[in-house]
Amino acid sequence: MDKINCSLDGITICIPVYNHDMSNLVRELSLQATTLSIPYQILSIDDASHSFKQDNRLLSSLFPNISYEELPENIGRSKIRNLLARKAKYDRLLMMDCDCQIRHTDFLKKYIEASNHLVVCGGTKFDENPIDSDHILRWKYGKKREEFTAEECNSNSDKTFRSSNFFILKSIFDEVKFDETLVGYGHEDTLFGFSLKKKGIKVKYIDNATFHDDLASTDIYLKQVDNSLKNLLKIYKKIAPEDKKAFLNMNPSLRVSHTLKILHLSPFISFLFKLFRPLLEKNLRSNNPFIRVLDFYKLGILMHN
């Protein structure tokens, strides 16, 4: 089940916001939607940010069809996406992160042309050079492990689903939803993609990538990695036994750690990780971090939990 035959009555663009000025994103989306003459709304909810609220509050008066609200307390990445979907007016949702940059004028047009598919993912790209040395680890990982062509993703159903930029039929979203028990950063989109696959809902990948303009610093990113791996283990423990093998196939780090545990090598890996962790972190914080070092770093954290 991956295609439908129905008319497009309009789109709801859902943007969760946290500490980011989304003026440029809203301006571009409004311009493209207006040019295409399609019914649309832009829903944006601020998840208890500490900055940029004043700028974002102005957007409702500057651009048509935008609804902006602020939450008094942070509810997290999964809950806020589910909340946006519940508030959506139209039966097609475009889910986007607030730090996305749109760099081509046919961004919305490409999604509309692919709207006969239940779920469409446009992908993510990163600039050719990092903004500075403090962000080089996140940039390098993104370039090597998160940039895929549509052809690569469509030919390999085990590619991890990314929630930063995707188009979905609202009834499908309501059927799957994001798991609200996952808190903090990481892998709520992995579980969402796995749930789609389990239900036989195919994701159609197209070359319609956005760029991220707010990469995490190395210190923040390493904290995000730690929390995301805790979420990954939490997901693996709660999914049904008959689904575990398929889930492992979608997550190389988890698959390797699982194999090492079966081989009773986890104490040895944990010992090496504890011994060399300062050196690993020194490399990851350097101007030339190695992604293979990050792989071992992740493996060590998985063995510790």
C-alpha positions in Angstrom: 0.0 0.0 0.0 1.8 3.1 -1.2 -0.4 5.0 -3.6 -3.9 6.6 -3.5 -6.2 8.3 -5.9 -7.7 11.4 -4.5 -7.6 15.1 -5.0 -5.5 17.5 -3.0 -7.8 19.7 -1.1 -5.0 21.6 0.7 -1.9 21.2 2.8 -1.1 21.9 6.4 2.6 22.8 7.0 3.5 21.7 10.6 6.6 23.4 12.2 7.6 22.7 15.8 9.8 25.5 17.0 12.5 25.6 19.6 15.0 28.5 20.0 15.0 29.4 16.3 14.0 32.3 14.1 11.8 30.8 11.4 11.1 34.0 9.5 12.9 32.9 6.4 11.3 29.5 6.3 7.8 30.8 6.7 8.4 33.5 4.1 9.6 31.0 1.5 6.8 28.5 2.2 4.1 31.3 2.0 5.5 32.5 -1.3 5.6 29.1 -2.9 2.1 28.1 -1.6 0.6 31.4 -2.8 2.3 31.0 -6.2 0.8 27.5 -6.6 -2.7 28.8 -5.7 -3.4 25.9 -3.3 -5.3 26.1 -0.1 -2.8 25.9 2.8 -2.1 26.7 6.4 1.1 27.0 8.3 0.8 25.8 11.9 3.7 26.5 14.2 4.0 25.8 17.9 6.8 27.0 20.1 7.9 24.4 22.6 8.8 26.7 25.5 11.8 28.4 23.8 14.1 30.7 25.5 14.8 32.9 22.5 13.4 34.3 19.2 9.8 34.4 20.5 9.4 38.1 19.8 10.4 37.6 16.2 8.2 34.6 15.7 5.2 36.2 17.2 5.2 38.8 14.4 4.8 36.1 11.7 1.0 35.8 12.1 0.6 39.5 11.2 3.1 39.5 8.4 2.0 36.4 6.5 -1.4 35.0 5.6 -2.7 31.6 6.8 -0.2 31.2 9.6 -1.2 30.1 13.1 1.5 30.5 15.9 1.2 29.6 19.5 3.5 29.1 22.5 3.5 26.3 25.1 4.2 27.2 28.7 6.2 24.0 29.2 8.4 21.9 26.9 6.6 18.7 25.8 9.3 17.3 23.5 9.8 16.3 19.9 7.2 13.5 19.7 4.3 15.2 21.5 4.6 18.5 19.7 4.5 16.8 16.3 1.4 14.8 17.3 -0.2 18.0 18.6 0.4 19.8 15.3 -1.2 16.9 13.4 -4.3 17.0 15.6 -4.7 20.8 14.9 -4.2 20.4 11.1 -7.1 21.6 8.9 -6.2 19.7 5.7 -5.7 16.0 4.9 -2.1 16.4 3.8 0.6 17.3 6.3 4.1 18.7 5.5 6.2 18.1 8.6 9.3 20.3 8.8 11.9 21.1 11.4 12.2 24.8 12.2 15.9 25.0 11.2 15.3 23.8 7.6 16.4 26.0 4.7 14.6 25.8 1.4 16.9 26.5 -1.5 14.8 25.8 -4.6 11.7 27.4 -5.7 9.8 24.2 -6.6 10.0 22.7 -3.2 6.2 22.6 -2.5 5.5 21.8 -6.2 7.6 18.6 -6.0 5.6 17.4 -3.0 2.3 18.2 -4.6 3.3 16.3 -7.8 4.1 13.3 -5.6 0.9 13.5 -3.5 -0.6 10.3 -4.9 1.8 8.5 -2.5 0.8 8.1 1.2 4.2 9.2 2.6 6.8 11.2 0.7 10.3 12.1 2.1 12.4 14.8 0.6 15.6 14.2 2.5 18.3 16.4 4.0 21.5 17.9 2.7 24.4 19.7 4.3 26.6 22.5 3.0 29.8 21.6 1.3 31.8 23.1 4.1 31.2 23.3 7.9 30.5 26.7 9.4 33.4 26.4 11.9 35.5 23.8 13.8 33.1 23.7 16.7 30.4 22.2 14.4 32.5 20.0 12.2 31.6 16.7 13.9 27.8 17.2 13.3 28.5 18.4 9.8 30.8 15.5 8.9 28.4 12.9 10.3 25.5 14.5 8.3 27.5 14.5 5.1 28.7 10.9 5.4 25.7 9.2 7.0 22.5 11.3 6.4 22.8 12.5 2.9 21.2 10.0 0.5 19.8 10.3 -3.0 16.2 9.3 -3.6 17.3 6.4 -5.7 19.5 5.0 -2.9 16.6 5.2 -0.4 13.9 3.8 -2.7 16.2 0.8 -3.5 16.9 0.1 0.2 13.9 0.0 2.5 16.2 -0.3 5.5 17.4 3.3 5.2 16.5 5.2 8.3 13.4 7.5 8.0 14.1 11.2 8.8 11.3 13.4 10.2 12.8 16.8 9.4 11.1 17.1 6.0 8.3 14.7 4.9 4.8 14.8 3.4 2.1 12.5 4.7 -1.6 11.8 4.5 -3.2 12.8 7.8 -5.1 9.6 8.3 -1.8 7.7 8.0 -0.1 10.0 10.5 -3.0 9.5 12.9 -2.6 5.7 12.5 1.1 5.7 13.3 1.9 8.9 15.3 5.2 9.6 17.2 5.8 7.6 20.4 5.3 10.1 23.2 7.1 7.9 25.7 10.4 8.8 24.0 11.8 12.0 25.5 14.7 14.2 24.6 16.7 13.9 21.4 16.7 11.0 19.1 15.2 8.1 17.2 11.5 9.0 17.5 11.7 9.2 13.7 13.4 5.8 13.5 10.5 4.2 15.3 8.0 6.2 13.2 9.6 4.9 10.0 9.7 1.3 11.4 6.0 1.5 12.3 5.2 2.6 8.7 7.2 -0.3 7.3 5.5 -2.8 9.7 2.1 -1.6 8.5 3.1 -2.1 4.9 3.1 1.6 4.2 5.9 2.4 1.7 7.8 5.7 1.9 8.4 7.3 -1.5 11.7 9.2 -1.5 12.2 12.1 -3.9 15.1 14.5 -4.4 13.6 17.5 -2.5 16.0 18.0 0.3 16.2 20.9 2.8 19.4 22.2 4.3 19.9 22.5 8.1 21.1 25.9 9.1 21.5 25.3 12.9 24.0 22.4 13.4 24.7 21.4 17.0 28.1 22.2 18.5 30.3 19.1 19.3 29.6 19.3 23.0 25.8 19.5 22.4 25.9 16.8 19.7 27.7 14.3 21.9 25.0 14.8 24.5 22.4 14.3 21.8 24.1 11.1 20.7 24.1 9.8 24.3 20.3 10.5 24.7 19.5 9.1 21.2 21.2 5.8 22.0 19.2 5.5 25.2 16.0 6.0 23.2 17.2 3.5 20.7 17.7 0.8 23.4 14.3 1.7 24.9 12.6 1.2 21.5 14.4 -2.1 20.9 13.3 -3.4 24.4 9.7 -2.6 23.8 9.1 -3.8 20.3 7.7 -7.3 19.8 10.2 -10.2 19.6 9.2 -11.1 16.1 10.0 -7.5 15.0 13.5 -7.3 16.6 15.5 -8.7 13.7 13.9 -6.3 11.2 14.6 -3.4 13.6 18.2 -4.4 14.0 18.6 -4.4 10.2 17.7 -0.8 10.1 20.2 0.2 12.8 23.8 -0.7 12.2 25.2 0.4 15.6 22.5 -1.5 17.5 23.0 -4.6 15.3 26.7 -4.7 16.0 26.2 -4.3 19.7 23.6 -7.0 19.7 26.0 -9.4 17.9 28.9 -8.6 20.3 26.6 -9.3 23.3 25.6 -12.7 21.8 29.4 -13.5 21.4 29.9 -12.4 25.0 32.3 -9.7 23.9 30.5 -6.8 25.5 32.7 -6.7 28.7 35.8 -6.4 26.5 34.3 -3.6 24.4 33.1 -1.8 27.6 36.6 -2.1 29.1 38.2 -0.6 25.9 35.6 2.1 25.8 36.2 3.1 29.4 40.0 3.0 28.9 40.1 5.0 25.6 37.1 7.3 26.1 39.2 10.4 26.8 41.2 9.8 23.6 38.0 9.1 21.6 36.4 12.4 22.8 39.7 14.3 22.1 39.5 13.2 18.5 35.7 13.9 18.3 36.3 17.5 19.6 39.3 18.0 17.2 39.3 19.8 13.9 39.5 16.5 12.1 37.1 14.0 13.8 36.8 10.5 12.4 33.4 9.1 11.9 34.7 5.6 12.7 35.8 6.9 16.1 32.2 8.2 16.5 31.0 4.7 15.6 33.1 3.1 18.3 32.0 5.8 20.7 28.4 4.9 20.1 29.1 1.2 20.4 30.7 1.9 23.8 27.7 3.8 25.0 25.4 1.0 23.9 27.5 -1.5 25.8 27.2 0.6 28.9 23.4 0.7 28.9 
